[in-house]
Amino acid sequence: MKKLLLLSILFLSIGCSHGAKNYADITAYEEPTGYKTLGPADRAPATSGEPTIEWQRHNYNVAVGQRGGSVRYDAKIEQIMKWTVIVNERRTRQVPATRRVWGNCYDYKCTVENGGQSELWNAFYSAPKAEKPQKLADAIAGLNKDAKELVAKGYFHSKPRSWNDFRDEVRRAEKNRVISEEVAYEILVNHRQRNFVNLGYAADSCGTVEYRCQKYETVLVDEEYDVPVERTETKVNDVVHRQIEVNIANPRLQSFEKEQIRITVGKEQNEVRIESDLTIYDKTMSHEGATTRIQLSGNDRVRIGLPGEAYRGGPKLLKAGPEKAQFSFNVDPKYVPQANNENDQL
């Protein structure tokens, strides 16, 4: 049932109470430190930095209800050595690659055998021996760096008198692996028309024929490669154990609340930090050997805003009186103060 409350924009002051409590509602868990002890396979430190050694604080969380509670645990405080190493990290990139696919190619079929009259052939056959590879590469489109090998092994020793002769010489070099299939494809398929015209073969005596062939196309493929990167390595050098006893009295909680207390413990005796969400605690400590006893007693409440889910709709009414402004709205019943609970904020 909705309740209509007349509220004053005024917080209640909260008193302080002390004394023994019936402890209950304790839940505790240890936060993982994330370190591991490494064995003989430890990598050597990178040259970019020397190892560092430091003591890591131990963290422990306790969930506390209205009745407080107590907990005892072993705080394992580790001395950690850290250093950097250089490792190869495998990555992937896309690179161009050539693949073969079946398709239709075109060629010339000629009837005249007196072709090959061109300035490019003349430059090649009249060039000194040292210049012949470059002149052959200039003459045949798609040949490029393989021209030197063709000249050295006697290919194109005499001028091809027809396109058929030219094609046969290219195929002979391909068959004998002087040039690759890809280079032959560049010469006879991709640059077919350019070579036909530039090398002086008569178009009026040739026809075009179609045939099935394996074409070469460029695609992007994944390639793995290694990149040297810095990575942090850790190793446990030493461990100190502290026995921690915590008693929690008088948490300043509303009837439906729980809070989390975070306990951080260092290597030194008085290196203890307490953090809580809703209660401001008075803390006393005593030490006996490796045991530290901590007494927490709630002294005040951390004021929090009324959460949005408390509002249950209905009209918001504002009334300005002579002494103070007042407003009213509908709230979730659990936020209504209960009898004898001084920690209820409403």
Helices and strands as residue ranges (DSSP letters): E 3-8, E 27-30, E 52-56, E 58-64, E 69-110, H 119-126, G 129-131, H 132-139, G 144-146, H 147-152, H 163-175, H 181-185, I 186-190, H 192-198, G 203-205, E 206-249, E 259-265, E 272-276, E 279-288, E 291-301, G 308-310, E 317-320, E 325-331, G 333-335
